Amino acid sequence: MVRLAANLSTMFPHLPFLERFDAAADAGFKGVEFLFPYELPATTIAERADRRGLDIVLFNLPAGDWDAGERGIAAMSDRVADFRASVALALEYARVLRCPRLHLMAGKVRADEEARAMLVKNITYAADAAARDGIDILVEPINTRVDMPGYFYATSAEALSVMDEVARPNVRLQYDIYHMQIMEGDLARTIARLLPRIGHMQLADNPGRAEPGSGEINYPWLLRHIDRLGYSGWIGCEYRPASDTRAGLTWAESFLARD
């Protein structure tokens, strides 16, 4: 059954971080995801989530110098020490936040043999470290046409190829409907085919990356289709509201009511 999680980084960017948990809970969400928690103590975040009855379902490993444009360091051969430190920090937070999955970003790196070998080695390292706590490591293809030119993998096939080489059961696909609509389309068939390997999903409409109903994707049909397939995970609402966040949630009312 489809369960929706609010992405605190995109849905409530105008609020201080802890207040975003309150906004998500007040809107009816039972789960939340976000980019990075590392500016606050993990115990402080856990207390706010627990107070509002929210599951923390996903966040990212540290991804390098975000403000300088880095979008992950896992494929960079000169950043191994930084990467391993990021794994340790993310797992420390995940334990306290009881978060069962972490998104590992490859980086904006030319996908040559050296970078691929480094990426496979680093994902394997992270997966083995995370497995001790029962945590999944997620890899996500991200569109390179609009949002992230130069990112290491942009299609599900490219990401799955890396996953196959890593060959760890706790390495799963993070399937973002918005990104994959841009890069490959055929969403219904692709999701059905890849479902056994999907560990988390996200959504936004296209173009514009706003809420469902603002663009070309038939979300009422697609979400029912995902339900029929038997997907039991979370779908993160990683979109930028077109105007008022609460007013733009009419599309989600039936799903939030059953969470």
N, C-alpha and C positions, 0 to 999 in steps of 0.2 A: 504494500500500500504506500502510495506517495506520501512522504512527510517533508514539509517545507521548513528550511532553516533560513533565518534572516542573515544576510551578509552584513555585518556591522560596519565594514569598511566602506561599502558602496551605498547602502540604504540610508544611513544616518551620519553622513560625514560631518555635518554641522555641529554635532554634539560632542562633548567630552567623552572619552572612551567608555568609562563606567556607566555613564547615563544612557549609552546606546543599548545596554542590556535591559534597562527599564523600558525604553521605547519599544524594543522588540517584544518583550513580554506583554506590554500594554496593547500591542497590535495583535496579539493572539498566538505568537510563535512559541514553540516549545524547544526549539533548537537554534543555535547560532553558530556562525563561522566568521572568521576574520583573517586579515593578512598576518599581522604580527602582534604578539602580546608583550613584547620584551621591554617596554618602557615602564611597566608596572610590575610589582612583585606578583608571582603566580598566586600566592595565597590571597592577595587582595582581589584578584579577578575571580578566583574560585568562590570567595565569599559572596560576591555580588551575583554570580550566576546561580549559586545555590539558593540565595535569598529569593530569587525570582523564579526558581524552578526550571532553569534552562539547562539543557545539555549543550556542552561545547563539542561540536562534531568535527571540526577541522580548523587548523591554522597552518601557516607556512613555516618551514625552516627559515632561519635568517638567510637573506638572499643577496648579501653583499651590500654595497653602497647604493641603496635604492634612490636616494636623492640625486646621485650622480648618474643614474641611468642603468645601473646593474640590475639584472633580473635573474639572479641566481649565479652560483659559482661552481656548480658541480661538474661542469665540463671543462674547467680551467685547470690546466696542469700545474700552474704556478700558485694555486690557492688551496692545496691539499690540507695544510695545517688549519687554515681558516675554515674549510669545509668540515673537518672533523670536529672542530670546536663548535660549529653551528649545530651539528648533530647532537652533541652532548647537551648543549643549552636547550634545544627544542625538546629533547626527551625529558629533561628536568622539568620543564613546564608542562609537558603532556601528562606526566605522572600526577602532578598536583591538580591539574585541570581535568583529569580523567578523560582525556581526549584520545579516541582510538585510532586516529589517522592524521598523518602529516603530509603536506604537499611539499615535494622536493623540486625546486626549480632548477632547470639545466643551465640556463643563461643564454645571453645573446652572443653566441659563439659560432663561428663557421663550422659546419658539421663535417669536418674531415676525420680521417682515421684516428689521429692522435686525440682529438676532442672526444670522439665516440668511446675510445678505450678508457679515457679518464672518467667519462660519465658512467660507463658500466661499472668500473671499479668503485666509484663513489656511491652509486646507488646500492651496490652489493654491500658495501661497508655499512651504510645507513640501515638497510633492511636487516642485516644480521644483528646490529645493535638494537633496533626497535623490536625485533622478534622476541627478545627476552622479556619485554613488557606487553606482548600481545598487540603491538601497534602496527598498523599498515603504513607503508610508504606509498604515496600516490605520485604518479607522473601524469602531466597534463599537456597535451598538444594545444598550442595557443596560436590563433590566427596571426599570420605575418603580413596580411594585406592591409589591415586597419589599425590594430592595436599594438602589435609588438614585432615590427620588422627585424629580421635577424635572429629570432628565437630559434633554438636548436631544432625542435620538432614542431611541425604545424599540422600534421594529420594524424589520425588514429593509427594508420599503418606504420608511420615512422616511430611513434611512441611504442607500439606493440613490438616492433622489431628490437628495440632496446630492451624492453621487458623480457622478451624471449631469451636474449643473451644473458641477462642477469639471472633468470631462472630461480627466483625466490617466490614462494607462495604468498608472502605478505607484501609483494609489490603489485599494486593494482592500478587500473586506469581511472583517472579523473576525467570524466567526459562532460565537457561544457557544451551545452546545446548551441549556444550563441556562436562560439568559436567554430564548431564543426559545421554549422549551417553556412558560414562564410567559406570555409575551406573545402568542404566535400559534399554537403547536402545529403539527400536520401536518408533523412534522420530516422524514420521509422524502421527501415530495414537494418540500418547500421546499428541502432541501439539493440534491436532484437538479436543480431548476430554477436555483438560484443558483450551482452549483458553478463555472461559468466565471468568476465574479466573486469567489469566495472566495479570500483569500490566506492565511488561517490559521483554525483552528478551536480551540475549547476545550470542555471538558466538566465537568459535575458533575451529580449526580442532584437530583431535585426531589420533594418539598420537602426543605429542610435544607441543600442545597448540599454534601452529603457525597459519598463515592465511589460510583461505579456499583454498583448492587445494593442501595443503601440506600433507594431511592425508586421512583417510578412509571415511569421511562424504561426501556424494554427495550434496554439497551445491548448485550448479546450480539448481538441481531438488528441493531440500528442500526449498529454498527461494521462488521459484515459487509456491510451495505448500502453504507456509505461506501466500503469496499474494492471492492465490485463496481462502483461508479460510477467508479472509477479515480482517486480522490483520492490525490495523491502528496505532500501537504504534511504538516505536523506537526499533532497535536492536543494542545494544552496541558491538563494535568490541573489545572485551576484549582478545586480543591475543598478543603474543610476536612475532614480525616479524622474519622470518627465517634469513633475511639478511637486505637489505635496505627497509625501511618502504614504501617509495614512489614506488619503483620498485615492491614491493609485493602487490600493490593495483590494479593490472590489473583485478582481480576477481570482483572488486566492481565498475568498471567504469560505467556499465549500470545503477546501482542503484544510484550512486552519480550524474549522469547526469540528473536524474529526480527529485532529491530532491528539 
